[in-house]
Amino acid sequence: MTELKKKLIHKLKNKFRLVIINDETFEEKFSYSLSPMNVFIGFSSFLVFFAAIIIMLIVFTPVREFIPGYTDSSVKRDVSKLVFQTDSLEKALYEKDAYYRNILNLLTDRTDNRDTVILEVSAGKK
């Protein structure tokens, strides 16, 4: 096992030369000595840097609002406020409905209060 690791490390440290040559004049334009380890580290560093730039772009700009499931805090606050108002309006509607039923029962001389009690209980639950 250790021999395999030593061979792998030796292969990763072997130097190769990258040469860019003008095809017409055979003039050497660029030359650089590389090893597979350097290429791997450079490519990995580029990916990490690129990922960090994209993450910073998403976190610190309004682009994050286009991601599904990620909303602005003001939107969450507005939704909770609207839910509270909706609950209040539903409760008021049930109370007014019970009031009108009571008035209707008084005008028609009904003494059955069962409907009123059910409406008041359901209004109390909300």
Secondary structure as UniProt FT lines:
FT   HELIX           2..13
FT   STRAND          16..21
FT   TURN            23..25
FT   STRAND          28..34
FT   HELIX           36..60
FT   HELIX           62..66
FT   TURN            68..69
FT   HELIX           73..107
FT   TURN            108..109
FT   HELIX           114..125
//
